[in-house]
Amino acid sequence: MPQDKVFIDVEVDASIANDATVAAKLEEVCPVDIFKNADGHVEIVDANVDECVLCKLCLEAAPTGTVHVRKLYDGTELS
Protein backbone atom coordinates (compact mmCIF):
# COMPACT_ATOMS: atom_id res chain seq x y z
CA MET A 1 0.00 0.00 0.00
CA PRO A 2 1.45 3.41 -0.98
CA GLN A 3 2.16 5.88 1.79
CA ASP A 4 0.66 9.39 1.54
CA LYS A 5 2.68 12.54 2.24
CA VAL A 6 6.22 11.26 2.02
CA PHE A 7 7.76 14.31 0.33
CA ILE A 8 5.19 17.14 0.63
CA ASP A 9 2.65 18.28 3.20
CA VAL A 10 -0.15 20.72 2.38
CA GLU A 11 -2.33 22.49 4.91
CA VAL A 12 -4.92 25.26 4.77
CA ASP A 13 -5.75 27.65 7.60
CA ALA A 14 -9.08 27.31 9.35
CA SER A 15 -9.88 30.86 8.18
CA ILE A 16 -10.38 29.62 4.59
CA ALA A 17 -11.39 26.00 5.19
CA ASN A 18 -15.09 26.84 4.82
CA ASP A 19 -14.79 29.51 2.14
CA ALA A 20 -16.62 28.24 -0.94
CA THR A 21 -14.96 30.76 -3.25
CA VAL A 22 -11.46 29.79 -2.16
CA ALA A 23 -12.35 26.08 -2.29
CA ALA A 24 -13.48 26.44 -5.90
CA LYS A 25 -10.36 28.43 -6.86
CA LEU A 26 -7.98 25.93 -5.29
CA GLU A 27 -9.69 23.00 -6.98
CA GLU A 28 -9.54 24.82 -10.32
CA VAL A 29 -5.89 25.90 -10.24
CA CYS A 30 -4.16 22.80 -8.89
CA PRO A 31 -2.76 20.80 -11.82
CA VAL A 32 -2.51 17.59 -9.77
CA ASP A 33 -5.86 17.71 -7.94
CA ILE A 34 -4.60 18.17 -4.40
CA PHE A 35 -7.57 20.36 -3.49
CA LYS A 36 -11.23 19.42 -3.70
CA ASN A 37 -14.23 21.71 -3.32
CA ALA A 38 -16.34 19.56 -0.98
CA ASP A 39 -19.67 21.39 -0.89
CA GLY A 40 -17.97 24.72 -0.25
CA HIS A 41 -15.24 23.39 2.02
CA VAL A 42 -11.58 23.03 1.13
CA GLU A 43 -10.63 19.38 1.24
CA ILE A 44 -7.08 18.11 0.73
CA VAL A 45 -6.80 14.88 -1.25
CA ASP A 46 -4.02 13.20 0.71
CA ALA A 47 -3.41 10.58 -1.98
CA ASN A 48 -2.42 13.36 -4.41
CA VAL A 49 -0.26 15.52 -2.12
CA ASP A 50 3.05 13.93 -3.13
CA GLU A 51 2.21 14.71 -6.77
CA CYS A 52 2.72 18.42 -5.99
CA VAL A 53 4.87 20.10 -8.66
CA LEU A 54 5.64 23.12 -6.45
CA CYS A 55 4.01 25.48 -8.97
CA LYS A 56 2.72 27.87 -6.27
CA LEU A 57 -0.64 28.32 -8.02
CA CYS A 58 -2.45 27.48 -4.78
CA LEU A 59 -0.45 30.12 -2.91
CA GLU A 60 -1.48 32.69 -5.51
CA ALA A 61 -5.15 31.62 -5.51
CA ALA A 62 -5.66 31.83 -1.75
CA PRO A 63 -5.27 34.78 0.61
CA THR A 64 -1.64 35.33 1.60
CA GLY A 65 -0.41 32.96 4.28
CA THR A 66 -3.45 30.66 4.30
CA VAL A 67 -2.07 27.75 2.26
CA HIS A 68 1.10 26.04 3.46
CA VAL A 69 3.15 23.75 1.23
CA ARG A 70 6.02 22.13 3.09
CA LYS A 71 8.82 20.07 1.61
CA LEU A 72 9.20 17.27 4.14
CA TYR A 73 12.56 16.22 2.70
CA ASP A 74 14.32 19.48 3.58
CA GLY A 75 11.96 21.22 6.03
CA THR A 76 11.35 24.31 3.90
CA GLU A 77 8.02 25.89 3.03
CA LEU A 78 7.02 27.52 -0.23
CA SER A 79 6.33 31.22 -0.06
Stockholm file with secondary structure:
# STOCKHOLM 1.0

chainA/1-79         MPQDKVFIDVEVDASIANDATVAAKLEEVCPVDIFKNADGHVEIVDANVDECVLCKLCLEAAPTGTVHVRKLYDGTELS
#=GR chainA/1-79 SS CCCSCSSEEEEECHHHHTCHHHHHHHHHHCTTCCEEEETTEEEECGGGGGGCCCCCHHHHHSCTTSEEEEETTTTEECC
#=GC SS_cons        CCCSCSSEEEEECHHHHTCHHHHHHHHHHCTTCCEEEETTEEEECGGGGGGCCCCCHHHHHSCTTSEEEEETTTTEECC
//
